[in-house]
Amino acid sequence: MMLHPINHAPTVIIVGAGSAGLTLAWKLAAREVRVLVVEKSPRETLGRTWVNGVEERLFADVGLPRPAAPLRFAERERFIIQAPGGSRLVVHKPAVAEIDMRHLSTALFAQARLAGAKFRFRTKATRLRVRDGSVTGVVLRAADGTEEELGARCVVHAAGHRPLPGTAALGDAAPGGEVDPSDFCVALQEVYAISDPAAARRHLLAQHLEPGDSLSRIGVRGGYAISNISIDVEKGEVAFLTGAMLKQGPQAARQMLDEARHALDFVGPRLFGGGGLIPVRRPHDKLIAPGYALLGDAACQVYPAHGSGVATGMRAALLLANTLVGALRSSDPLDEEALWPYAALFMRSRGALCAAAEVTRRFAESLSPADSDALIERGLLEPAMSQAVLACLPFRPPLHRLPALLWRVLGSGEFGWRLLRALRRAAAQERHYRRFPATYSPQEFHYWAERARRG
Ligand SMILES: Cc1cc2nc3c(=O)[nH]c(=O)nc-3n(C[C@H](O)[C@H](O)[C@H](O)COP(=O)(O)OP(=O)(O)OC[C@H]3O[C@@H](n4cnc5c(N)ncnc54)[C@H](O)[C@@H]3O)c2cc1C
């Protein structure tokens, strides 16, 4: 194997061309930062191969037009949540766009390339290069086995939840870490052709569903597990999404999807799809180190209540781009102080909502099938709440509604108290994240992290 010396160093190397890394590349290149994105997959297979629900308002915030087909996979009129006993809650016009991730990646790639970002596909970052406590570059391996060491003022790990090899050389300054297996959700999303449209229509009628509905069955295998189905007879497609905590078994999502699919007599050949693990925990405490930042799944920037990482990672990319543009001008080297605004801005905003949603996820895991029904039947879960949760927005019920809500919670016995405790813990965690240290202070950060760990 050849080891080439550093050549034509970019200013920022982004490892991973997922939605988070591509957004960062676009936003940095647009502000004339020399960016190189390294991606282990070929250009032709860029992006996740399935459909994700992404908050509708993200697109304007990031600077993309309102998504249309084929980027938008479907328009949903109703999102129906159904508990194991059959109780249903209907969310009208969910503020979430169903996005074909292959097209989102293509759109983001085009923007980044147009802005001047450079790309190396079929190239894997095999190790971080660390000197004197700072990340100074990466070791890359091309598809033909050639190795190259490349330096940059900042390396961004946007390559998924696994830490990059070499991180340990940062010692106590190392950000992130391994995700505990109990914090993984295993998910699968697949789209199939409809082989018998008449049978599909009969099924919709029998299930009291309308075209454009998405049916989300909750509590199918443990409280957090979901099995969603959306039938589009006009388009001739049926989409499935299943997810469960990894402790339900690595095959849980596959099994649930196959069960849902085999229960229908109109499902034809598979068209596309894919699956994997989602880190459904609060964001890592430490997002940066000298010359280094974590982004997207690498930072656990996922909304744990429903495992949504796309919008969270893309929003974080905007914050990181702003921080980097300023820091690259004013700080050399890029130490923790220089990169801290990214961490502080993220943790105090979306990070706080994610931390609260981790508490919600743990509560959901504890739900029995009867509890899931009680949530809907007793009006503890309302359409407005579900709409907020779907769109990753904080739910603040209007003051005049609070007494009635509290009455319902207290009238639900032991289950109501459990819910109340979870809501209180979620609110406390959100408040704590909103007090993330505004400037870099190792001691202040240490106390903050200790308290965050206790939850
Ligand atoms: C089935 C399923 C359904 C989901 N549904 C939703 C949803 O509805 N809404 C939502 O918001 N989120 C959803 N998620 C989660 C979401 O897909 C992820 O959170 C999001 O895609 C993470 O984006 P990312 O850019 O951080 O990482 P990724 O998309 O994982 O991108 C990382 C990239 O890095 C590359 N890479 C990895 N290692 C290296 C290396 N060493 N060197 C170079 N390149 C490397 C990979 O090839 C990949 O292209 C779902 C996940 C699954 C599995």
PDBQT file of the ligand as one rigid body, heavy atoms in Angstrom, charges set to zero:
ROOT
HETATM    1  C1  LIG A 501     -35.626   2.439   7.782  1.00  0.00    +0.000 C 
HETATM    2  C2  LIG A 501     -35.306   3.806   8.316  1.00  0.00    +0.000 A 
HETATM    3  C3  LIG A 501     -36.294   4.756   8.326  1.00  0.00    +0.000 A 
HETATM    4  C4  LIG A 501     -36.012   6.034   8.785  1.00  0.00    +0.000 A 
HETATM    5  N1  LIG A 501     -37.012   6.958   8.770  1.00  0.00    +0.000 NA
HETATM    6  C5  LIG A 501     -36.722   8.225   9.062  1.00  0.00    +0.000 A 
HETATM    7  C6  LIG A 501     -37.719   9.237   8.911  1.00  0.00    +0.000 A 
HETATM    8  O1  LIG A 501     -38.869   8.941   8.587  1.00  0.00    +0.000 OA
HETATM    9  N2  LIG A 501     -37.369  10.526   9.134  1.00  0.00    +0.000 N 
HETATM   10  C7  LIG A 501     -36.092  10.866   9.493  1.00  0.00    +0.000 A 
HETATM   11  O2  LIG A 501     -35.816  12.067   9.658  1.00  0.00    +0.000 OA
HETATM   12  N3  LIG A 501     -35.144   9.935   9.690  1.00  0.00    +0.000 NA
HETATM   13  C8  LIG A 501     -35.413   8.622   9.472  1.00  0.00    +0.000 A 
HETATM   14  N4  LIG A 501     -34.447   7.680   9.616  1.00  0.00    +0.000 N 
HETATM   15  C9  LIG A 501     -33.109   8.086  10.108  1.00  0.00    +0.000 C 
HETATM   16  C10 LIG A 501     -32.334   8.799   9.020  1.00  0.00    +0.000 C 
HETATM   17  O3  LIG A 501     -32.328   8.036   7.844  1.00  0.00    +0.000 OA
HETATM   18  C11 LIG A 501     -30.914   9.093   9.491  1.00  0.00    +0.000 C 
HETATM   19  O4  LIG A 501     -30.950   9.683  10.765  1.00  0.00    +0.000 OA
HETATM   20  C12 LIG A 501     -30.212  10.031   8.513  1.00  0.00    +0.000 C 
HETATM   21  O5  LIG A 501     -30.233   9.502   7.212  1.00  0.00    +0.000 OA
HETATM   22  C13 LIG A 501     -28.773  10.268   8.973  1.00  0.00    +0.000 C 
HETATM   23  O6  LIG A 501     -28.118  11.073   8.036  1.00  0.00    +0.000 OA
HETATM   24  P1  LIG A 501     -26.550  11.294   8.129  1.00  0.00    +0.000 P 
HETATM   25  O7  LIG A 501     -26.207  12.217   7.011  1.00  0.00    +0.000 OA
HETATM   26  O8  LIG A 501     -26.151  11.661   9.513  1.00  0.00    +0.000 OA
HETATM   27  O9  LIG A 501     -25.898   9.856   7.903  1.00  0.00    +0.000 OA
HETATM   28  P2  LIG A 501     -26.032   8.817   6.712  1.00  0.00    +0.000 P 
HETATM   29  O10 LIG A 501     -27.244   9.044   5.899  1.00  0.00    +0.000 OA
HETATM   30  O11 LIG A 501     -25.841   7.474   7.353  1.00  0.00    +0.000 OA
HETATM   31  O12 LIG A 501     -24.773   9.111   5.803  1.00  0.00    +0.000 OA
HETATM   32  C14 LIG A 501     -23.499   8.711   6.186  1.00  0.00    +0.000 C 
HETATM   33  C15 LIG A 501     -22.667   8.488   4.929  1.00  0.00    +0.000 C 
HETATM   34  O13 LIG A 501     -21.328   8.221   5.335  1.00  0.00    +0.000 OA
HETATM   35  C16 LIG A 501     -20.795   7.193   4.515  1.00  0.00    +0.000 C 
HETATM   36  N5  LIG A 501     -19.684   6.595   5.286  1.00  0.00    +0.000 N 
HETATM   37  C17 LIG A 501     -19.769   5.794   6.372  1.00  0.00    +0.000 A 
HETATM   38  N6  LIG A 501     -18.551   5.501   6.837  1.00  0.00    +0.000 NA
HETATM   39  C18 LIG A 501     -17.668   6.132   6.019  1.00  0.00    +0.000 A 
HETATM   40  C19 LIG A 501     -16.243   6.225   6.013  1.00  0.00    +0.000 A 
HETATM   41  N7  LIG A 501     -15.496   5.619   6.951  1.00  0.00    +0.000 N 
HETATM   42  N8  LIG A 501     -15.647   6.938   5.017  1.00  0.00    +0.000 NA
HETATM   43  C20 LIG A 501     -16.397   7.567   4.056  1.00  0.00    +0.000 A 
HETATM   44  N9  LIG A 501     -17.751   7.507   4.025  1.00  0.00    +0.000 NA
HETATM   45  C21 LIG A 501     -18.383   6.814   5.013  1.00  0.00    +0.000 A 
HETATM   46  C22 LIG A 501     -21.972   6.281   4.257  1.00  0.00    +0.000 C 
HETATM   47  O14 LIG A 501     -21.770   5.511   3.090  1.00  0.00    +0.000 OA
HETATM   48  C23 LIG A 501     -23.118   7.291   4.107  1.00  0.00    +0.000 C 
HETATM   49  O15 LIG A 501     -23.298   7.692   2.773  1.00  0.00    +0.000 OA
HETATM   50  C24 LIG A 501     -34.698   6.366   9.230  1.00  0.00    +0.000 A 
HETATM   51  C25 LIG A 501     -33.698   5.383   9.241  1.00  0.00    +0.000 A 
HETATM   52  C26 LIG A 501     -34.001   4.118   8.811  1.00  0.00    +0.000 A 
HETATM   53  C27 LIG A 501     -32.918   3.066   8.850  1.00  0.00    +0.000 C 
ENDROOT
TORSDOF 0
